[in-house]
């Protein structure tokens, strides 16, 4: 027995009495804070060799200042509600005209939904060859150029659309390339762009830019290069004012149109949800159309690329959202919205506290016990059309804010809104999968959403929590909370869902950044085949990861003297011991991978989320249906 989250009733006090010299060893497990105890039962020793357990029970409910769920507060803490409507604490703009702005909390209750950032709206088309009319009418023409092969001297003459643009400008494009040869290298730097060439021909003003595609025969794959071209195009559109139409002409070669579209639209993302007036950032204002001339490209790649960009944008929205907007309830509402938009391919189930208690999720509920908003356990299920080849689960850490608990964070707490980065990636992947509908794989998206707060109901160092697989966990540090929520989420994905393979993504440790920096995630798995799949997905999407070790001897660090496990290890190797801890909650032979994304989840310089993880997860999911 341990405490539960939905009641303020003291259930039992267990005393273990059995020593020859009458010493008494007491183990107290309670469901309420100490100041709620109305009785304390004492037991007498019956004999020096007999163990006696005495129970004290309280049958009447005691009032609790911190109420569970949506129950009203006791009379002695209830405040009179004004008869006038209560406005949000942080209404946009602060004036009466802003009363219908983005919702945050009110004095009496938490926020229940999170606004999604709208995407830049413009028509996007992919054609195999850029028509003369499209090229001539575009206010911005972008031509792609391959550079000379490695070791070759200089580049050949311009050809195709680049030659046409040079002729139109009387050789000005060739001159521009020569002036910028050091930086641009005749197209040899993938994603590099020349300065904008402005022309005025036949009474028409427009702009021309050359973008590098890298050297001929380069090692970088088509997907990587196309992604760099998409990002370069987005940068040009952001910086150039008054662009209404864009035409892109790429030469013959290997290109990934979907990746280009994804990076273009992802990099045009802007989060204006909490800005007003002159602080609103305007991007691609007036842009109406983008035509991509890509030899051999499938027109359907626009939809695939857009869907992936939308998933990344949602991931960024979730991580960027302030904690008085994003909480377990509004995260659950976001999941329901994904299912509602799926056309029936995605189903959403949200388990409440009682559902979680019924399943014995004591590790997860212990973390969320001190928060205003109770835990919400989110389960999205994608069912493809046709045959199902494999059932997999994607699990994301869903801490909407992390104070550290009683082991309170002493620095950078304001960044702890990104502790939901794993669940944000899972939700973003779910949004993309719902739109693209990949065949062959049934996918379960699982998030144990909670908030790690401080209060008289919060869990404490030295508590012992019981996970849903029966494992007991001694709390050595309340700031190692993510692995506790993930423990029950992994048991759920393993046993209740019955997934054949599980990939978990989380901002789990700062230690992983000490090892790998902020440019890549750490990957832990004992399954070599799963490791190869995830490394391949990382390479294909540009979301870098690195496989890390799982040494068995480090298990000693997470052994407890009074329980099965401790939730923290020693001073060194913290990212490894966290991964080893998670392995205790998945069946030993099942393919399982832990991906720690604490490094790449956030861009410190820009002060925003990166959207890391969505592309990697979506690529891995698509591969499961192909196997």
HUBELJO-V510711 format. One record per backbone hydrogen bond with DSSP energy under -1.0 kcal/mol. CO is the residue of the C=O (numbers start at 1). NH is the residue of the N-H. Records with the same first field share a line. If there is no record, write none. Layout:
BEGIN
CO=NH, NH
END
This chain:
BEGIN
10=58
17=52
19=22
33=36
34=37
68=71
74=77
95=98
96=99
98=101
105=89
109=106
123=290
125=292
127=294
131=135
132=136
133=137
134=138
139=207
140=247
141=209
142=249
143=211
145=213
147=216
149=152
159=162
160=164
161=165
162=166
163=167
164=168
165=169
166=171
167=170
171=175
172=176
173=177
174=178
175=179
176=180
178=181
180=184
181=185
184=187, 189
185=188
187=214
189=192
192=212
197=208
199=206
201=204
204=201
206=199
207=141
208=197
209=143
210=194
211=145
212=191
214=147
215=218
221=225
222=226
223=227
224=228
225=229
226=230
227=231
228=232
229=233
230=234
231=235
232=236
233=237
234=238
235=239
236=240
244=288, 289
245=140
246=291
247=142
248=293
249=144
256=260
257=261
258=262
259=263
260=264
261=265
262=266
263=267
266=269
272=275
276=279
277=280
284=287
288=123
289=246
290=125
291=248
292=127, 294
293=250
294=297
298=301
299=302
300=304
301=305
302=306
303=307
304=308
305=309
306=310
307=311
308=312
309=313
310=314
311=315
312=316
313=317
314=318
315=319
316=320
317=321
322=325, 326
327=331
328=332
329=333
330=334
331=335
332=336
333=337
334=338
335=339
336=340
337=341
339=342
345=383
347=381
349=379
351=377
352=356
353=357
354=358
355=359
356=361
357=360
360=362
361=365
362=366
363=367
364=368
368=371
376=449
377=351
378=447
379=349
380=445
381=347
382=443
390=442
391=500
392=444
393=503
394=446
395=505
397=423
398=450
401=452
403=409
406=408
412=415
413=416
415=418
416=419
418=421
420=424
421=425
422=426
423=427
424=428
425=429
426=430
427=431
428=432
429=433
430=434
431=435
432=436
433=437
440=389, 390
442=392
443=382
444=394
445=380
446=396
447=378, 449
449=376
450=400
451=453
452=403
455=458
460=463
463=475
465=473
466=362
467=470
471=467
472=565
473=465
474=567
475=462
477=480
481=485
482=486
483=487
484=488
485=489
486=490
487=491
488=492
489=493
490=494
491=495
492=497
493=499
501=393
502=593
503=395
504=595
505=397
506=508, 597
511=515
512=516
513=517
521=546
522=596
523=548
524=594
527=531
528=532
529=533
530=534
531=535
532=536
533=537
534=538
535=539
536=540
537=541
538=542
542=544
544=521
546=523
551=554
552=555
553=556
554=557
555=558
556=559
558=566
565=474
573=577
574=578
575=579
576=580
577=581
578=582
579=583
581=584
582=585
583=586
587=590
591=502
593=504
594=524
595=506
596=522
597=601
601=610
603=607, 608
608=603
611=614
613=617
614=618
615=619
616=620
617=621
618=622
619=623
620=624
621=625
END
